[in-house]
Amino acid sequence: MTSQPTPATGSTPEGAGEGRTAVIGVGVMGEALVSGLVRAGRPTASLLLGEKRPERAAELTERYDVAVVDNVAAARGATTVVLVVKPQDMDEVVAEIAHVIRPGQLVVSLAAGITTAFLEARLADGVAVVRVMPNTPALVDQGMLTISPGSHCTEAHLAEVEGLLATTGRVMRLPEKHQDAATAISGSGPGYVFFVVESMIEAGVHLGLPRATATELVVQTLVGSAAMLRETGDHPVVLREQVTSPAGTTAAALRELEVHGVRAAFLAALEAAHDRSRALAGGS
């Protein structure tokens, strides 16, 4: 058995990468992936984390008992390299590690707007690339993740990525042309949901409820409604009509939402997110 890289030393033994997964960018989403893999029983010896900050490296080593090295050593020492960095940082990170990425490795990107063509143009010919759009519920193993293959990606590569990501939620294969739409819906979607929840809580407080009471009412209503959608399989229009009595309270509220153009606002908001996702690939 090959020896393991020493945490935070920035080096790995020659040939040590077989079967290993490197996670470069261990922020909130990157740590969620690492945590899910460890909880799912992935051997910590099979993981490498790329982290430049010594204090963060020490924290990760203590928390997960994994090897933490610099980005180049992580990329060199693994067969699968997962890039969990901000879109605006992707060009710099790829330029840093490109010289050690070799054909036969799999590169997985979890950055909004970054296309497989963007990465393939900066890596050696033949490197397999998979594009992923995650969302923050992955932090509680309830994520929605969409994956798309690059031009050198095989069924085995997709299956590998599905196995990695399944620890943090549901995984869906999607043609890459739809990834910007997925980014607008599920990638950014938690932000819209939290915005609505925040607004409903504030309304409850305005109507005289204690904030804690309003929060409990809203959160459980959200959880229950989502469970109904998932378990019944009914169209949301059907479920909405079930709670909307003629001339009732729900009907009165929905009329106000329509008057204020909430449906149109959501359409415009998602279109804006979609367009921004496309712009990120160009570095703007």
C-alpha positions, 0 to 999 in steps of 0.5 A: 500500500502506498504511503499517504501524503502528509497533511498540509505539506503540499506533496504526495508520493509518486503514483499515489493518486490511483482511486483517490478523489481530490476536492479543491476549494473546501468552503461551505459546499466543498466541505458538505461534499467531504462530510457526505463522503466520510459519513457514507463510509468513503475511506479518508485515505482515499481523499485529498483536500486542496487548501492554501490557508494553514489554519483551515488546513489544520481544521479540516485535518482534525475534523475529518482525519484527511490529508490536506495539501496544496492545490497542485499536490491534490490535483497530481495525487488523485484520479478524480479532481473536484473543483468547488471554487467560485466561478470568478476564481476558476480560471486562476485555479485551473491555470495553477493545476493544469500542468499536472492534470493528465488524460485519464483523470476526471475533472468535476466542476461545481461552479455556476456558469463554467462550461465543460468547453471552458475547462477542456480548452484549458486542460490537456486533450482527452481529460474527462470533464463533468459539469455540476450544478449543486445547491445549498440543501446539500449541506443537510443531504437534501441537495438537488444536483444536475450533471452534464458530460464533456466531450471526453466523458464516458458512462463510467465517468458519469457513474463515478460523479453520481456516486460522489454526489449522491451522498449529498442529495438527488442527482439528475443527468441533464444536457449541458444546454439546460444547465443555465436553466437548472442554475436559475431554478435549483441552484439559486432556488433556495435563495427564492424560497428563503426570501418567501419564508422571510417575507411570510415570517415578517407578515406573521409578526406584522399580524401580531404573532411572536417571531418564534411562533411565526417562524415555526408556522411558516417553516412547518408549512413549507416542509409539509407542502414540499412533502405533499408535492413529493409524496402525492405526485399531484400537479401544484395547481391541483394542490393549490386548488384544494386549499383555495375555497371560493371566496375564502382566505387563500383566494383573497391572498392569491388575488393580491399576489396576482395583482402585484405581479408575483408570478411575472416577477418570478419569471423575470427573476429566473430569466435574470439568473439564467442570463447571469449564469451564461455571463459567468462563463465569459468572466463577466 
